[in-house]
Amino acid sequence: MKTIYLAVISDLVHDQRMQRIARSLSQNEYRVVLVGKRLGSSDPLSPEPYRQKRLYCFFSTGKLYYLEFNIKLFFFLLFKKTDAVCAADLDTIVPVYLVSKLKKARRVYDAHELFTEMKEVVSRPNIHRLWKWIEEKMVPRFKSGYTVSMSIAKEFESRYGVQYAVIRNCPYPGSSIPVPDHANRFILYQGAVNEGRGMEWLVPAMKYVNSTLHIYGNGNYLAQTKELIRQHDLAGKVYVHAPVTPGELQAITAKAYIGINLVENMGLNQYYSLANKFFDYMQSGIPQVTMQFPEYENINNAFEVALLVRELTEESISRAINRLLNDRTLYTRLQQNCLKAREAYNWQEEEKKLLSFYQNLFT
């Protein structure tokens, strides 16, 4: 039985992609250890069929945070017997590379993002230069890898000549047929509340929408989001909730009327994005408002599960939401299309690609 260590700089509890990957591999004759971080505020881990290890970190932000985690990850992996090590994103790639060389283990890059094109990286020149240098040095040395969208895969091939598989962030297939509650029509935003996710326009847009918005998530723009709610006097219309477990979030999503997935076009990472929540809404049969970016547009052209907005403005967002709230025929068509699309975009289908990838890796 082959042993695989998966390294990610998250606390594992809310990392649905890594949970799905680790679970699928462990249920198909691989010995899997998922390694992440633990902060003082981290929730307890849930039992899983794979091993979980969280490295305690004193720092939670800044350069020392990344340095501390990477040093601890290196020494943790160095003394483990493994056949392969996988770096989830650029912020774990250096220790994974060093360990793979020292232990002569196979190495894999799982690119959740086009990391050097993230807004929080691009907007800080010194930080951007550092991560760009790491990417240029490391990615060409990871010949085996996979990422979340075809656009990002093509970008890696163009930059570094690597040919990565595409394993999308799709949820497990749903079996229930959603029944829209037309009497209790709340709007849902789930996932990271980070800079560049459109909160500056989404929150004030709710002034022109006859419904409530519920935000479930955490991130670096949470405090600013709460301030926007206060500034626009929307405390009775926009609600920010504490993060919940993936199971609880799935149940909440199934009750929502409209899903929101907005991304500011501030770099190729955002422009090429294909977020978890896009598929989560689809799987729950929830029409959504999302961006007219290449990956979303390609899927929407095939199935029409969303209303696409070209740019982030209060007017464009509120207009799209109100169309779904007021046009029952349109809403029903998109909702039925979600049920068709979820047959093609689910983890059962993506898992086949994952298992094929690792089978080829060890062949």
Secondary structure as GFF3:
##gff-version 3
##sequence-region A 1 363
A	DSSP	beta_strand	2	7	.	.	.	ID=ss1
A	DSSP	alpha_helix	16	26	.	.	.	ID=ss2
A	DSSP	beta_strand	30	38	.	.	.	ID=ss3
A	DSSP	beta_strand	51	56	.	.	.	ID=ss4
A	DSSP	alpha_helix	62	78	.	.	.	ID=ss5
A	DSSP	beta_strand	84	88	.	.	.	ID=ss6
A	DSSP	three_ten_helix	90	92	.	.	.	ID=ss7
A	DSSP	alpha_helix	93	103	.	.	.	ID=ss8
A	DSSP	beta_strand	106	111	.	.	.	ID=ss9
A	DSSP	three_ten_helix	115	117	.	.	.	ID=ss10
A	DSSP	alpha_helix	119	122	.	.	.	ID=ss11
A	DSSP	alpha_helix	125	138	.	.	.	ID=ss12
A	DSSP	three_ten_helix	139	141	.	.	.	ID=ss13
A	DSSP	beta_strand	145	147	.	.	.	ID=ss14
A	DSSP	alpha_helix	150	160	.	.	.	ID=ss15
A	DSSP	beta_strand	165	166	.	.	.	ID=ss16
A	DSSP	beta_strand	187	190	.	.	.	ID=ss17
A	DSSP	alpha_helix	199	205	.	.	.	ID=ss18
A	DSSP	three_ten_helix	206	208	.	.	.	ID=ss19
A	DSSP	beta_strand	213	216	.	.	.	ID=ss20
A	DSSP	alpha_helix	222	231	.	.	.	ID=ss21
A	DSSP	beta_strand	238	241	.	.	.	ID=ss22
A	DSSP	alpha_helix	246	255	.	.	.	ID=ss23
A	DSSP	beta_strand	258	261	.	.	.	ID=ss24
A	DSSP	alpha_helix	268	271	.	.	.	ID=ss25
A	DSSP	alpha_helix	276	283	.	.	.	ID=ss26
A	DSSP	beta_strand	288	291	.	.	.	ID=ss27
A	DSSP	alpha_helix	294	303	.	.	.	ID=ss28
A	DSSP	beta_strand	306	309	.	.	.	ID=ss29
A	DSSP	alpha_helix	314	326	.	.	.	ID=ss30
A	DSSP	alpha_helix	328	341	.	.	.	ID=ss31
A	DSSP	alpha_helix	347	362	.	.	.	ID=ss32
###
